[in-house]
Amino acid sequence: PYTLNPCRNSSAFNPSAMMPSDVENDNTTCVSSLLFMPADWPSDADPMTMCSEASPTMLPWQALLDSIAPACCTDGVSKCSAPERQPCADPEAYTPEAIVPGDGSVTCAQAAAQMLTYFEPSAQTCAETGFWGLTNGALADLMAPSCCKDKIGVCSEYTLVPTPAPTLVPTSKPTPAPTPAPTSAPTPAATPAPTPSSTPEPTSAPTPALIPAPTPAPAPTMVTGKVAMSVSDPATFVEDPEMQAAAKASVAQMAGVQESFIDVTLEVVSRRLGGSPRRLSNGTVQVSYTITIPADAEDGAEAIAGRAETAISSADAEAVTSVFQHKIADSGRDYTVEVTEVSQPAVVSQPVVVEPAASDMSGGVAERGPVSLLVAGLGLAGAASMARG
């Protein structure tokens, strides 16, 4: 019957419980708290609207109701209690006391308080940028393997739909005009002797037409890098199409970008990136990736590339191992992997230059030439080790 009460869950209100008080023998029950509640309190659909405003006691509503809730609400949660921030699709699967990958001292609850903001999961909110420049979905997916019993992040059901690449339509060549058949010539009549005439003045040669400079097209931006990992049965691993897809999905999650932007190459190598040879019973596989961001990307190619570079640079080998293991498990394979090294990613610009049509000496336009791709300023950073598991 007490629909307007200090508890977020109205059914958790205990009207007969004793109100907290510093006065000896004060027997005021929680039903008295109903006198404080204003008739125009917002509905449960928007409970936080009035929490920062002053109550009749001159305290903010949040301070007043939070002091009453432990005694008057069976779950201890008032209308103004801040919602819990956690990364799991199923709140019951959340393990706040679990340890996240790293130095072994940070719990999931501490990491969530620092990295996550409270949001209702949707395609839009999961794609919004949060801590480290990563999307909310990418942050939740990074924490889920360690902090959720079922390893399913809160944004797992919302996936970005990649924009299809434009289809190139070839330019048809002009159809040559048919050559007319020759006609039989009549028998020539006798040619009279030529009459001498004056020598004509020479005609000046035509002036060559100027060929315009190439026109630069909008330039895509690329992020390149490598990941080395110890893999069981490496020769089979690199030939498995499912592992190509798993590697693309893993890099996409690490960088917080669409899978359609990513190309990967898998190869078996005999030494670590930038290091000396070592022997591993399983074998070492190197994943080389290229993230190509179109110049017309909605948030700007350079901005997306910068966020991807920061995200990959900030990830350690243990966290990246967890991402790869999760994607490999999703594919139904049972390879054992352990990331041993993540190279420093490099951002590369790739301007595209379109050659103009050539002109002949008489000013006519010749057939259009092919489109040329010029790669400038590669300046790849060295494959320095960024983190080790």
ZINORMO-V789678 format. One record per residue. N is the residue number from 1. BURIAL is b if it has 24 or more other C-alpha atoms within 12 Angstrom, else e. Layout:
<<N | BURIAL> <N | BURIAL>>
//
This chain:
<<1 | e> <2 | e> <3 | e> <4 | b> <5 | b> <6 | b> <7 | b> <8 | b> <9 | b> <10 | b> <11 | e> <12 | b> <13 | b> <14 | b> <15 | b> <16 | e> <17 | e> <18 | e> <19 | b> <20 | b> <21 | e> <22 | e> <23 | e> <24 | e> <25 | e> <26 | e> <27 | e> <28 | e> <29 | e> <30 | b> <31 | b> <32 | e> <33 | b> <34 | b> <35 | e> <36 | b> <37 | b> <38 | e> <39 | e> <40 | e> <41 | b> <42 | e> <43 | e> <44 | e> <45 | e> <46 | e> <47 | b> <48 | e> <49 | e> <50 | b> <51 | b> <52 | e> <53 | e> <54 | e> <55 | e> <56 | e> <57 | e> <58 | e> <59 | e> <60 | e> <61 | b> <62 | b> <63 | b> <64 | b> <65 | b> <66 | b> <67 | b> <68 | b> <69 | b> <70 | b> <71 | b> <72 | b> <73 | b> <74 | e> <75 | e> <76 | b> <77 | b> <78 | b> <79 | b> <80 | b> <81 | b> <82 | e> <83 | e> <84 | e> <85 | b> <86 | b> <87 | b> <88 | b> <89 | b> <90 | e> <91 | e> <92 | e> <93 | e> <94 | b> <95 | b> <96 | b> <97 | e> <98 | b> <99 | e> <100 | b> <101 | b> <102 | b> <103 | e> <104 | e> <105 | e> <106 | e> <107 | b> <108 | b> <109 | b> <110 | e> <111 | b> <112 | b> <113 | e> <114 | e> <115 | b> <116 | b> <117 | b> <118 | e> <119 | b> <120 | e> <121 | b> <122 | e> <123 | e> <124 | e> <125 | b> <126 | b> <127 | b> <128 | b> <129 | b> <130 | b> <131 | b> <132 | b> <133 | b> <134 | b> <135 | b> <136 | b> <137 | b> <138 | b> <139 | b> <140 | b> <141 | b> <142 | b> <143 | b> <144 | b> <145 | b> <146 | b> <147 | b> <148 | b> <149 | e> <150 | e> <151 | b> <152 | b> <153 | b> <154 | b> <155 | b> <156 | b> <157 | e> <158 | e> <159 | b> <160 | b> <161 | e> <162 | e> <163 | e> <164 | e> <165 | e> <166 | e> <167 | e> <168 | e> <169 | e> <170 | e> <171 | e> <172 | e> <173 | e> <174 | e> <175 | e> <176 | e> <177 | e> <178 | e> <179 | e> <180 | e> <181 | e> <182 | e> <183 | e> <184 | e> <185 | e> <186 | e> <187 | e> <188 | e> <189 | e> <190 | e> <191 | e> <192 | e> <193 | e> <194 | e> <195 | e> <196 | e> <197 | e> <198 | e> <199 | e> <200 | e> <201 | e> <202 | e> <203 | e> <204 | e> <205 | e> <206 | e> <207 | e> <208 | e> <209 | e> <210 | e> <211 | e> <212 | e> <213 | e> <214 | e> <215 | e> <216 | e> <217 | e> <218 | e> <219 | b> <220 | b> <221 | b> <222 | b> <223 | b> <224 | b> <225 | b> <226 | b> <227 | b> <228 | b> <229 | b> <230 | b> <231 | b> <232 | e> <233 | e> <234 | b> <235 | e> <236 | e> <237 | b> <238 | b> <239 | e> <240 | e> <241 | e> <242 | e> <243 | b> <244 | b> <245 | b> <246 | b> <247 | b> <248 | b> <249 | b> <250 | b> <251 | b> <252 | b> <253 | b> <254 | b> <255 | b> <256 | b> <257 | b> <258 | b> <259 | b> <260 | e> <261 | b> <262 | b> <263 | b> <264 | b> <265 | b> <266 | b> <267 | b> <268 | b> <269 | b> <270 | e> <271 | e> <272 | b> <273 | b> <274 | e> <275 | e> <276 | e> <277 | e> <278 | e> <279 | e> <280 | e> <281 | e> <282 | e> <283 | b> <284 | b> <285 | b> <286 | b> <287 | b> <288 | b> <289 | b> <290 | b> <291 | b> <292 | b> <293 | b> <294 | b> <295 | b> <296 | e> <297 | e> <298 | e> <299 | e> <300 | e> <301 | b> <302 | b> <303 | b> <304 | b> <305 | b> <306 | b> <307 | b> <308 | b> <309 | b> <310 | b> <311 | b> <312 | b> <313 | b> <314 | b> <315 | b> <316 | b> <317 | b> <318 | b> <319 | b> <320 | b> <321 | b> <322 | b> <323 | b> <324 | b> <325 | b> <326 | b> <327 | b> <328 | b> <329 | e> <330 | e> <331 | e> <332 | e> <333 | e> <334 | e> <335 | b> <336 | b> <337 | b> <338 | b> <339 | b> <340 | b> <341 | b> <342 | b> <343 | b> <344 | b> <345 | b> <346 | b> <347 | b> <348 | b> <349 | b> <350 | b> <351 | b> <352 | e> <353 | e> <354 | e> <355 | e> <356 | e> <357 | e> <358 | e> <359 | e> <360 | e> <361 | e> <362 | e> <363 | e> <364 | e> <365 | e> <366 | e> <367 | e> <368 | e> <369 | e> <370 | e> <371 | e> <372 | e> <373 | e> <374 | e> <375 | e> <376 | e> <377 | e> <378 | e> <379 | e> <380 | e> <381 | e> <382 | e> <383 | b> <384 | e> <385 | b> <386 | b> <387 | b> <388 | b> <389 | b>>
//
